[in-house]
Amino acid sequence: MKRTLLFVSMALMAFIGKAQTIDLESEVFSFSIGTANTRNEVRQSDVDVNIPQSKTINDKTFVVIFANEDYQKEQSVPFALHDGEVFRQYCIQALGIPEKNIRMERNATLNNMKHEVLWLKNTFVAYKGEAKGIVYYSGHGIPDESSRNAYLLPVDGYATDPESGYSLDKLYADLGMTSAESVTYFIDACFSGANRNGVMMAESRGVAVKSKSGQLKGNAVVFSAAQGDETAYIYQDKSHGMFTYFLLKKLQESKGDVNYGDLADFINDKVTRMSMVENSKMQTPVANASSSLADTWRKRKLK
C-alpha cells in the first residue's frame, strides 16, 4: 500500500511539473492545481431576467466590453465576468445592438485591450462620423501615486506598476480624436488603489489615493462607479458590482429608453444610499462629459 501511494504521489508531482493544470469548475469554486481561486457564488438576480426587447435595431452603434475578474498577480474582482455578460445581453436585447457589433474580452490582457480599442477606432473611421461607441469596463483600476493619473488594470498587470495598465487619458484620446458621432463609457472600477471589498491592493499602500478622473476628448460622456478616493463596491445579494446593478436596473425599468441625465441621477441616488446600507461607506457615482457638450449631454440617449 505504501509503495502504491508513493507511486501515485510521484506521478502527480511529475504531471504538475510539466506545467499542466487541472481545472475544476462549479458554480461556487474554480481552481487549478497550484493556484487556488475561490469565487463568489453567482446567484441570479432580478436584473438578470426579464430583459426588455428593443423594437429598433441600432446597427451603427458599436460596443467593446472588458470584464476582468481573474487576475494573474492580483486579487480577483468578484462578479466582474457576470457584470460584463449581463451588460452584453442588455446591449443586444434592450438597446437593439446587433451581436456582430459587440466585442467582449473576458479577462483581457493589455494587448487584448489595445486590440479592441483599435478595432473600435478603425470602425469610427470607416463610418465617417455616423457611428456611436460604447465602452464598458468591470475590473480593477489603479492610480499612479505620483501623478494621480488613473489606469484600467489588465489581468496581466500589477497594482504597483501603472505602466502595466491602460491609462484612462490614453483611452479617451485614442477614441476621442476620431470622427465618432459619440462615445459613452461605463466604468465599474475605482482608482483609489482598493479592491471591491475596500482593502488596498498594494500591501505598501495604507491609504487610498485621490486619483484624477481623466481628460475626456471628443463627443464623449463617462459614467464612473466612484469618485476620488472611494471604493467601487460589490452588491453581494445581487451578484454584481453595485454600479453595474443599478445601471442595468434603470435600463430594465426604462426598456433602454432613458436619457443620460435621468440615468446619471438614478445611479447616483441608488448607489450612494445602498452603499451606506451595505458597507457603511460612501460610494458616489459620477457622470462627466467633454467640455464641448456643456449640459446638452443630459438629453442624450443610448438608443
Secondary structure, DSSP 4 states (H G I P E B T S, - for coil): -HHHHHHHHHHHHHHHHTT---EEE-SSBEEETTB--BPPPP---GGGSS----SS--TTEEEEEEE----SSS---TTHHHHHHHHHHHHHHTS---GGGEEEEES--HHHHHHHHHHHHHHHHHHTT--EEEEEEES-EEE-TTT--EEE--TT-BTTBGGGSEEHHHHHHHHHTS--SEEEEEEE--SSSB-TTS-BSSTT--S----------SSEEEEES--TT----EEGGGTEEHHHHHHHHHHHHHTT--BHHHHHHHHHHHHHHHHHHHHSS----EEEE-GGGTTGGGG-B--
